[in-house]
Amino acid sequence: MGGYDNNKPSLSPANNSKTTDSVLNLEFGDPTMYGEYWRQHGDKGTVVISGCDSMSYFTDMGNLCWFLEPELANSIKRLHCIVGNAVTEDRHIVVGSGSTQLYNALLYAFSSPDEPEPISVVCAAPYYSAYADVTDCVRSGLYKWAGDAYTFEKDGPYIEVVTTPNNPDGSIREAVVNRSHGKVIHDLAYYWPQHTPITHPADYDNMLFTFSKTTGHAGSRIGWAFVKDKEVARKMIEFIMINSIGVSKESQLRAAKIFEAVCDSCQNSGSENFFEYGQRLMGGRWEKLRQVLKNSEILSLPEYPLVYCNFSGKIMETKPAFAWLECNDSDCASFLMEHKIKGRGGRRFGVDSKYARFSLVGEEKEFDNFLERLSGIHGKKHHIKIHADRQ
């Protein structure tokens, strides 16, 4: 999960203004930075669907996830095999309309109407801001948001969400509570080579991934889960059936075609490797950000740990999708708004308002505008630190 928010934007990120008098909206992680790549390679991701295609609700009634398109299942397995970021054997694949629906499906699967009270849902702060919103949106009697996993002390069943790499700060996470009667959801939306070194195949019972953060195709609304326990997968599918009667076949076929194009780019020497493209793009952005701030006594960027990446075969540093800013003695989001830069304040992530999150995955002109405005803050009395990795 990474792009959802139930608050309507005051300025659409897709229409960020170029003028210095208007607000630069970097609150939302809308991954449009990959647009240039797909403009150059768009024919490889083209899908043609005839008027008589994909008319039925059903795809394969012999499969537990009966609305999962076989082409998508095969391309997902191929992609993870090439990247080496997740174990796919002996798992059930459940497809959803984005990872947000799958998150809801897991909450449903882990809950029981026989419990005397709703099961608590926690995540270590700073946590992804939408978890609280999504968990409590319908005020379910099955589960409820219980905040920071670090301060959770209640006995009994609980659900912990582990986001790694973490949104908002890019850190690598493990479960915090680690008590009996607990269930764990691993949200791995950003565990891809353009954002973090791939150190091992993730091997957890319940793993979430999303199309939007993998290739940038947020509008297709496709996510998938690897689930070990068949009964958990069955209950997830039951939730999706009740919630949306399956998942768009058109979106699944588009995702499958895009994934095949990405896989081919990684395996064919004559193609531009998609993930290497993403690594160069994110690496360049972080290098420019450091350059802007390197001589400043007001703004600073920490060094990131160097880690060997199994996918690239190189020593690399983390390149998070967001800059996690800390503003000493000030409300960070409010302070940056004075300079016409809109981010999301720390309290939304369960921490102090001196922190705020700013997106780095928009179009190039948006990122350049961000650098220009940060440069204009030099000489101010406020002190800001930018933290993109808090390992």
N, C-alpha and C positions, 0 to 999 in steps of 0.2 A: 504494500500500500504506500502511496506517496503523493497523489495529486488531489485527493478528495478533500473538500471542506464544505461544511453546510452553511457558511456565511457567504452571501453573494459579494463578489468583488466590486469595489468601488470603481475600478478601472480594469477592463479586460486585459490580461497579459498579452493576448494576441494582437491588441491594438495599442500597445505602449507608445506614447507620444515621443517624438524625437526632440521636442522643444525643451529648453532648460526651465521654462516656467511651469511645466506640467509634472505630475508625479510619475516616477518610474516605478512600476509595480513589479516587485520581485518576490511577492508573497507566495506565489503558487509555483509548484514544480512542473510546469508545462514543458515537456521535453522536445521543443521544436528545433533544437540545435542540429538534429540529424536530417533536417529538411534538404540540405544541399546534397548529402550523400544519396538520398532516395530520388532526388531530381536527376542525378547523373546515372542512377542504376534503376530507374523506375520500371523499365520494361521487364526486369527480372522478377518484379513483385506484382505484376499485373494478373488479375483473375477475371475470367469471363464467365458470367453466370447467365444461363438461358432462362427464359420466362417460366419454363416447366421444371426447373431444377429446385431442389431443396424445399419442396412444398409440404412435406409431412412433418409432424412434430418429432417423429421417431427416426433414429439413425441405425442403431444396432441393439435390438432387444435382448440379444445374447450377452451383451456387455453390461456390467454393473452400472456404469455411467452411460445410460442408453442414448443420451443426446450428444455424446462425444464423437466428433468426426474422426474416423480412422486416420485420415491424412494429418490431422493435427496431432494426434497421439504419437504417430511415427516421427513427425518432425520435431516434437518436443524431446523425445528420447534421443534422437540424433544430435540435437543441439547440445543437450547436457553432456552427452558422451564426448563431443568435440571439445567443449569448454572445460569439462572436468569439475563442475561446481556442485553437482548433486548426484547422489546415488538414486538410480531409477529402478533397479531390480527389486522384485517382491514388493512393489508399491502399487496402489490403485491411483490412477489419474482421474481427478475430478476437475472438470472445466467449469468456469463461472463467468459471469458478466463483470469482469474485473476482479481483482483480489479482494475488494471490499465485500462483494457478495459471498465469496468463499470464507472470509473472516466471520461474517454473520452465520454462515452455514456451520462452521466449526463451533461457534458459541452454542448454537442449537444442538449440535451433536453431543457436546460435552455436558449439557444441562439435563436435569430430570424434573418432571412435574411433581415427583414424589418427595422432593426435598422440602423441608419446612420453610426455607427462605431462598431467595435468589443466590446463585453461586457468584462469588466475587471474581472480578476480572482486573488484573493488575499488570503493570509494565514499569520497568525501571526508568525513572526520570533522568534526563529529559526524554520523554516519549513522544511518538508521533501524535500530533495534536488531534487527529480525527478519531483515534481509538475511543476516547471518552464520548465524543459526539455520536459515533455509530453505535456504541454499546448501549447507551441510554436513550437513543432516539425514540423508540417505541415504548419505552418504560416497561420492558418485558418483566414478567414475574418469574422468569427462568434465570436471569443473570443481571448483574449490575456492575457499573464501574466502581472500583475501589481504590484507584489512584496508584501511587508510587510503590513499586514492589519492594524498594529498600525499607519502607516504613510499614509494610503489611505484617500484622501480627495475629490476625484472626485465625482461630483453629478451624479445621474442617476443609471441605473441598474448595478448590480455587482454580482459576485459569490464569496462567502467566503468558504474556506475549513477549517474545524475544525478537527484536528487530536488529538484524546484523547483516551488513553494516547499518548502523543506526541512523534513522531520520529523527532528529535534525543534525546530529553532530558528527556522523561518519565513523563513530567508534565501533570496534568489534565487540560483540556482546555474548554473554552466556546467561543461562537462567540464574536468578538471584534467590528465589524463595527456597527451592529444593526441599520441599517437605512431602510427606506421604499425602495421598488423596489429591495431588495436584495434576493438572493437565497443562501441557506446554504447546504453544503455537509458535513456530519459527517463521517470521516474515523475512524472506530473503530477496525482496524486490531489487535491492542494489548490489547483490552478490554476482556482479558481472565484471569482466576485465577492464572496462572503461572507467570503473569507479574504484576498484579495490583489487589488490593482488589475489589471485585464486590459489589458496594455500592447500586446500584439500576438498574432496567431494563432501558436501554437507550430507550428514547421515542422521536425520531426525525423524521422529514418528509422523509429524505433521508439518509440511513445508509449503509455503506460499510463494508463488512467483507471479509476475505480471508482464504482459506484452508491452505496456507503455514504457517501462523502465529498461526493458531489454533492447528494443529497437526504436523507440520513440513514437510508436503508433498508439497514442493514448485514446484517440477517438474511437477505436474499434472495440474497446471495452472487453478485453479478454484477459482472464487470469487462469492459473491452473494450480492445483494442489497435488502433492505426493503424500499419500496417506497409507500408513502401514496396516492399520486395523480395518478389516472389512466392514465391521459394524459401524465404525465411525464414518467411513466413506458412504455407507448406505444411508445413514441419517443425514449426511450432508446433501446427498442427491435428493432425498425426500424434501428437504428444505427448499432446494432450488426448484424442484417440481412445483411445490406450493407457491413459491415466490414469483417465478417467471415461466413455468412450464418449459424448462430447458434453457438453452443458450443459442443465440443467433448462429445459424449455420453459415450465413454469408461472412460473418466476422471470423468464425473458425477457419473457413477456407482461405480467407485473406491472410490470417496469421500463419497458417500452414505454409502458404506460398512464400511469405516473407521469411519465415524461418529456414525454408529450404534455400532461399537466396543467400541468407547469412551463412549457412553451413557450407554452401558451395564456395562462397568468398573466402572461407577459412581453409578450404582444402585444395582450391585451384590456384596455382601460382600466378596465373594470368589475370586474376581478379583482385580488386582492392579489398583487402580483409576488413570487414565491417568493424570488428572489435579493435583492430589496430588503428583504424580511422578514429574511433571513439577515444582511444587512449591518447592519440596525438592531439585531438581537439581539447579534451579535458586537461591534459598536461600543459598545453599552451595557455589555457585560461588561467590555471594556477600559477604558471610562471609569470604571466603578465600581472596578475594580482600581487605577487611578491615584488615585482619590479616597481610597481606604483608605491608600495609601502616601505621599501627597504631602507630609505634614508629618513623616514619619518620618525619623530620622537613621540608622535601621538598615536599613530596606527601601527600595528605590528601583526605579523603572521608567524606562528610557531613552525618549527621544522617538523616534518612528519617522519615516522619510522620507516626505514627501508626494509622491505620484505620480499623474499623470492616468490615470483609468480609462476606457477606451474604451467599456465597457459602460454605465456609469452616467453618463458625461459629466461627472464631477466629479473634483476633486483629493481623493485618499483616502490613508489610511495602511494599512499591513499590519495585519491582525487575525488572527494565527495561531490555530490550533486548540489550541495548547499554550503554557503559560508555561515558558520555559527558564530555570531559576533557577540563580544562582551564589551559593555560600556561601563567603565568605572564611575560610580557616583551619579548615575543617570539612568533613566529609562531608555534603553537602546533603541527600541522601535520609534519612540517619540522623537528622540534626538536625530535619528537619520531622516525622519519625516520632515524635519526642519530644513533638510538639504534635498527634499523632494525625492527621497528613496523610501519606498514602502516595503517593509518586511513583516514578518509575523513575530509578535512579542513572546518573550520567554514564558510568561504565565500560561500561555496556551499549551506549552510543553511540560507543564508541571514544575517549572523552576522560576527563579527570580526575574523581574522585569529588566534587569541589567543585560539580559541576553536577548538576542533576536536572530531569526533565520532569514537568509536571502538566497534566492535561487540563482544558480549559475548555468542552467541548462536551456536557456532561451536562445533566440537568434543572436547572431554575432553583433548586430547593431545594438541590441539591448545590452549585451555584456560590455561593449565598448562604452556605452553611455554610463553604465555603472562605474567603470574605472574612472571616467572623466569626472563624475560627481564625487567619488571618493578622493580624487586628487585635490578637489576644491576644498576639502575639509582641513587640509594642512594649515597649521597655525592656530586652530581653535584650542581652547583650554581643556575641553573634554578629552579624556583618554579612552581609546577604544582598542580592544584586543580582538583579533579574529581567530577563532578556534574552529578548525575543520576536522580535527582528529584529537580525541581526548583519551587515547589509550594510555 
